[in-house]
């Protein structure tokens, strides 16, 4: 089977789950790993890619390796620099979310990457959670009818382990909230208006550690409620309410022990499953990567393109403006 030679640059916490997914795809061989602190790349090599060459900067990796793609897992303020280096090298590019830490830079990067004949994708995997894929499939079949209300909740019990997220000016809304906004976009596309509040509940966080946003659509409303707490029980949920059916997920949206997923129609239970949030988390990385490889091989557009990701980023930064100004804002004004 033909191989796609890949490099992964950025070997922090999240790289484990990217590399687990790449291991399962027979068309892919990870031949290079990079990280500013090379010892982290060494650890990932020992775990997942024993033949991979190691690099402390992306430019050297791209110059010395014959790559088909690079998976960029660095901090958001380096994404544009790294994506443009990869574009110049003529390889396919996957970039970890959030694409950039400003909307202006993200827009510019999407335009710049559109000039490349290679595929460019943003790694945003929450819409690839297996239970959510069931929701999307049913929604597209008309199972729920036109949605009336969507609620997405995720409360972690502490701040994130990555130091840069703790010190960043923008907190939980950009670094985690974009996941849930993207799930909203997967179902309803872009919203019309948003009102939001931001709070500093966790003293360890520089940016906001709690965000609550209400998005308005014609005939529907969406509530997104997220927090990195300073203690307290972790919990999460998803509710899609339509005139004909309901989907309800009870459990953390991230890694956790157990969750329950139910789908009802006309009061009758159609699906009732106990799920492992951890297993669904791991699987979503693979499902994203599997779809991306299929697109590369077939030469078709990717679902999680830069343009698609911009819908979620526009909606996220509109919520920041709504919170800062204390009023409802038109999301269209950010397009």
N, C-alpha and C positions, 0 to 999 in steps of 0.2 A: 504494500500500500504506500502511495506517495506520502512523503513526510513534509510537514510544515515546520521549518526550523524557527524556534521561538526564543526570545530573550525576555527575562523578567527583570525590570529595574526598580528597586525598592523592595527590601526584604524585611519589612517590619511585621507586626502582628498579622495583618490581613493577608500577607503573602502565603501563609500556610494554606488558606482555603482556595486561593487562586491555583496554587501548585497541585493541590489534591485534585482539582477539576482537570487540569491539563494532563495529569497522570492517567486519567480514564479515557482519554481521546486518542485512539491509535494513529490518527493522522498527524499528531503533534509530537515533536521532540523538543524539550527545553534544553538548549545547548549553551546558554549563557545566563548567568545570574549576576546582578550588580547591586551594590549598596555603598553609600559613603563610608560606613563602617563595615569593612570587608568581612569581619568575623560573623556578622549576621548572614551574609551571603554564603559563607562556608557552612553555617549550620543548616541552611535550607538545602544546600547541595547535598550534604550528608543524608538529609531526610528524604529528598525527593528527586534529585537529578545528579547522580554521582559522576556523570561524565561532563557536566557543565563546566565551562570556563568562568572564572570570577573576574569582576571588574569593579573599580571604585568610582568610575564615572561613565555616563551613558555614551559620550562621544567616542571613547576608546572601544566600547563594546560594538558600536555601530561600524567603526572603522575596521576592526579586526575580524569580526564574525560575518559569515554569509547568512544573514537572517531573512526570513519571510515576514516576520512580525515581531513587535515588541509590546509587552504588557507593562504599562507605566504605573507604578504604585507609589509615587513620591508625594510630597506635601503639595497642597493646591497651588501655592504661589510659584512652584517650579513647573507646573504642568505645561504651561504654554511653551516655555523654553525647551522642555524635553520633547513635546509633541512635534515642534518645528524641527528639532534635530532629527527625529525619526522620519519626518516627511522628506527632509533633504536626502536622507539615506535611501529613500524609495521603498520603504517597508510599510506593511499594514500596521495600524496603530490602535491599541485599546488604551484608554486612559481612565484611571480610577476616578470616581466621583468624590467630592464636588469638582466639576470640571475646572473652575477657577474660583477665587474668593472675591471676585467682583463681576457684576453682570457685563460691564463694558469689555473686560478682558475676555470673558467667555464668548461674547458675540464675535469679537475680533478673531479669536482662535477658530471658531467654527467656520468663519469665512475663509481663513487661511488654509484650513485643512480641506475645504471643499475644492481647492485648486489641485489637490493630489489625486491621481488616478487610483490610488490604493484605498482600501476601506478604513474608515475612521469610526470608532465606536466608543461610547462612554460606558464604563462598567457600572451599571446600576441594576442590581439583581433582585430587589424585593418583589418586583412583578413576576419573577421566576420562581417564587415560592410555590411548591406543588399545589397546596390548597388554593392559593390565589389564582393559579392557572385554571383550576376547576371553576372558580367564580367567573373568570373572564370568558371561558368557553360557554358557560350557561347564559351569561349576559348577552353574548353575541347571538345566541339562539333565541333571544327574547324571553327567556325563562322568568325574569323578574319584572318585566315591563319597564317602562321608563323610570329610572331611579328617582326616588323622592328625597332620600337622605343617606349620607355616607358618613361614618364616624371611624376614625383611625386613632388609636391610643398606644403610646409606648412610654413607660416609666422605668428607667433603670435605677438601681438602688445607690449608685455612686457615679462619680465623674468617669470619663473614658480613660483607659490606660495610656493612650498616646499623649505625650507631653504637649505636643503642639496644639492639640485640641483644647487642652486645659488653658493654655496661654493665649489662644486666638481671640481676636476682637469679636468675631462672630462665633456664637456657640452652638447650642443644640439645634436651632432651626436650620442652619446651613449644613452642619456636619451630620445630623441625623434626620432632621425634618424633610430634607429633599427625598429621602427614601419613600416616605409616606405621601408626599406631594406627587411623586412619580406614579405611585399606585393609583392615586386619584386621577391623574392624567391618562393612565392606561384605560380607565373606564369612561371618563367623562370629557376628556380632552381639556382645553384651557378654560379657566373660570372667567366670569365677568367682573366680579368685585371681590374684595377681601377686607376684613377687619381683623386685627391681631393685637395681642398683648404679649410682652416679653417681661420676664422676671428673673431676678438673681437670687435663687433659692439655695444654691450651693456656693459657699464662700470660697471654695478652691478654684472656682471657674472665673476667668476674666470676663468672658462673654455671657450671654443669657443661658441659664440652666433650665428654664421653663418657657415654653412657647405654646400659646393657644391661638388658633386661627380659624375663622369662619369664612369659607369661600362660597360665593353665590353663583348659581347657574340659573338659567331659565327653567323654572319648575323644580329645582333641586337645591339642596344645601349640603355642605361638607364641613365637618368639624375635625380638626387635627389638634391633638393634645399630647405634648411630649415633654419629657423632663429627664435630666440627669440629677437625681436627688442626692442629698447629703444624708443618706440613710433612708429607711422606709422600704416597704416590700416592692420588689419589681413586679410589674404587671403590664398587660397590654390587651388590646382587643380590636376587632374589625367588625363593623356592622354595615351591610348594604340592605336598605329597605326599599322595596318597590311595591307597586300596587298588586302584583301577582305572586311575589315570592320574597324570601329573606335569606341572606347568608350571614352567619354569625360565627366568628372565631374568637375563642377565649384563651388567651395565653400570650406570652411574650412574643413580640415580633422579631426578636433577635434570637440568641441562643438561650435555651432553657430546657427543662426536663419534660414537661407535659403540657398539652393543649387539647382543646376540644373544638371541633369544626362541625357546624350543623348547617344544613340547607333545608328550608321549609317552603312548601307551596300550598296555598289554600289551607293552612293549618296542619298539613300533613308533613311529617319528617321524611325527606327524600334522602339525605345524607346525614349520618351521625358517626363521626370518627374521632378516636383518640389519636393525637399526632405528637410527634417529637419535634419541638421547635429547633433543636440542635440539628437533627437529621435534615429537616426542611431547609435550614440555613445552609448546610454543606451542599445539599443537592442543588440549590439555586445557583451557586457558582458554576457547577458543572453544566446545568441547563443553559445558562447564558453562554458559556464558552462553546458548548456543543452547537448551539444555533449559530454562533458567530463563525465557527469553522465551516459549517454547511454553507453559509453565505459566501465565504471566501472561495470555497471549492466550486460552487455553482455560479459565482460571479453576479450575485444579486445583492440588493441593498440590505443593510442590517436594520433590525428593529430599533436598537438603541443607538441611533445616529446622533451626531452633534445637534442637528436640527430638532430631533425629538427631545433631547435632553434640555434644550433651551426653553421648551414649554414649561418644564418643571422649574428651571432656574428663574425664569421671568416671574412665575407665580410665587416662588420663595422670596425673591427680593422685593416684590410688591408687598408681601406681608411685613417685611422689615420696615418699609416706608409707612405702611398703615400704622404700625406700632409706634414709630417715632413721631408721627404727626397726630396720633390719637383720633383717627377718622377712617371711614371707609374710603378705599381708593379703587379706581378703575384699573383693572389689570391690563386692559388694552393700551393704556397710556405708556406702558413699559415695553410694548412691542416695537 
